[in-house]
C-alpha cells in the first residue's frame, strides 16, 4: 500500500473535504484495490478476535472498517456521475463487478454471519441503548436479505449473479448517457426556436458551439420522456421530433441499445429472488421497505390510477378546445401553458426572469433553511472541488458552530448524467467525529458568459427538492456511518426532500427570492395566488405519467423465472403492462420508457420507483402539520430535526414519522393535493 495515494488517509482539509487538487484518474484503481485488501484484513481481524462476539468487537469494529475503500468510492461515483469521460467509464466497468464480489465476500461470509446472529439472538441480554440495538438489528436483517443464510452452493451462485448484474447496471447507465448525447436535436435557424426565451435560444447556440456547430442551435435531451422546451416551442414539427426522439434513448439498433441489457437483468434478478426463496424480485426488495409487500403498493396505486387517468382525459379535452385539434404528446406542454393562461392567468414563461439562480439559491433555498433550522451558508471559493462549476458553501449553526459543507453543481454538461440527485462525500457520524459533506447535482442549461441563469418553475422546484435531500444529510446527528443522513428505506428517502418543496411559494420565502433579475420587482401577488389556485391543474397528466413508470417498474420485477424467460419484446411488454393498469392514454406517455429507466436499471430504485408517491403520502401529511403549527418557525424546524431529520436511519422509519406527527400517516392530504378526491 502506498501512502502517496490521496485516498490512503483521512483528508486533513477542512471538513475532511477530499483533496481534489491532488486526486488524479490514476489514483482510483490503486485506491480501489488497496482499499478492498485493507477492508478484508480488517474483517478477518474481527473474525480472529478471541472469545465470544460482542457488540464492540463485531458491530462497532465493522463500522470502523473499510474507510479507505469508502473514501475512494464516494469520490469516484460522484465524479463518474457528474463529470465522466472514457477513462472513468473504463474504470467503472472494471470495478463494478469486483466491488460486488468484494461486498459479497464480506456479507456472505458464514463465520461473520454466525457472530452477528449470535449477538442478535442474545440482544435482549446485551444492555444496548436504542441506537445500538437498532444497528445490530439492521446488520442481522440486512445480512439475511443479502443471502448470508443460504447454503454454500446458493451463495456461490448468488456471487456470480451479483457480479454480472453489477456489470450490466454500469453498461445500462453508460448506454443511456451516450445515446442521450447522440439524440440531441440540431436546429438550423433561430426562427425554428420561436417561443423560447432569449436566454434559452442563447443557451442552445452555446451548446451547439460546444459541439463544433457554430452556425446551428442544439436542443439537448433530458433523462425523462419529453423536454421542457416543448412548453413554449411554437414549431409543431420540431416539437414532434423532440418528443419522438426522446422516446428512442437507448432504444435504437446501435451499440447503445439497452433492450438486451435490461432483458438479461430482469432474468438474473428473477433468478436471484428465487435463491432467496421469493417468487419475484419485487417481493424480495419490498420486503425490507416500509411497504413490506408488493400487494400493499398495488393497493395504494390502484386507488389513485383510475382518478389520475380520468383527470388526464378531462385535461386533454380542455387542451383540445384550445388547440382546435386532437392533442398529441408533443402538444401537451404547449397547450397546457395556453390553457393555464386562459383559466388561471398564469404564463410560466414570463416567470423565468423572477427565478434567477443566485437569488433562488441564497434568498430562497438557503433563506428557508435558515428560518426553519437556524443554519447559515457562506460560499467558500477557496475550497477546491471536483469540477470548476461545483461550488462549496460552509454551513454553520446560529452559534457559529460548524454543521458541514454543501456543494452545489447546478449546470448540465455532456459529461454529466441526466436528472438531479444528492451524494455524500463524507457521512456525518460521531464514531469518527466527522461532519457531513453533501453534493447536489442538477442539470440546468448554462447560459452564455455574462448572462443570468433564469430558472423555470420546474427547475426551481427541483432545486428545493434536492436541497431537501442535502438537509437530510447535513442535519444528521447519529453515531454510526451506516445509518447516517439519507440511509433510510428506499420508499422513505424521498419524503424529506418532497417536504422541502413546500417553501417555494410560502409567502415569507417567495417574497424574499422571487424578484425580477433586472428591476428587482417582486413576483406579482396575483401570479402567486393563481399558482396556488392552479395547484391541481395538470395533475392528471403528472400523476398518470408517473404511475405508468411506477407500474412498469413493478411489472418488470414481478416476473418469476419462468415468466422472465418468455419476454423477448421490450416494447410490447411495457405497452401491455401500462394497459393492464388502465394507464394507456397516448397523449400522456410514461415518464420513463424501459431503455432509459435508469432509476430501476442503474440507480438502485428497482421495485422502488413507487417510493416517490408512497413518500408523498407522508410529505402531504407533514405539510398539513406545518401549516397547522404556524409554518416557517424555528420551533417547528427543531421538532422536525430532532424527531426525524437528525435521526438518519438510526430508528425505524415509520416510527420516526409517528414520533414527528404523533400518529400514523393519512392518505387524504395526498389525494387532495393531486386533485384525486
Protein Blocks (a to p, Z undefined) as FASTA:
>chain_A
ZZkbmklpccfbehhiacfklpcfklmmmmmmmmmmmmmmmmmmmmmpgcjddfklmmmm
mmmgoklmmmmmmmmmmmmmmogcfklmmmmmmmmmmmmmmmmmmmmmmklmmmmmmmmm
mmmmnopafklmmmmmmmmmmmmmnopmpcfklmmmmmmmmmmmmmmmmmmmmmmmmmmm
mmpccdfbfklmgoiafklmmmmmmmmmmnopakbccddddfbecjfklmmmmblmlmmm
mmmmmmmgopaccfklcklmmmmmmmmmmmmmmmnopabfklmmmmmmmnopaklmmmmm
mmmmmmmmmmmmmmmmmmmmmnopacdfklmmmmmmmmmmmmnopafklmmmmmcfklmm
mmmmmmmmmmmnopacdddfkbccfbfklccdddddfkopafbdcdddfbgcfkbcehjd
dddfbdcdfklopacdddddddddcddehiacdddfklmmmmmmmmmmmmmmmmgccfbl
klgcjlccfklmmmmmmmmmmmmmgmklmmmmmccfklopacdfklmmmmmmmmmgoklm
mmmmmmmmmmmmmmmmmccfklmmmpmblklmmmmmmmmnopacfklccfbdfklmmklm
mnopgoklmmmmmmmmmmmmmmmmmmmnopjafklmmmmmmmmmmnmmmbcfklmmmmmn
opacdfklmmmmnopZZ
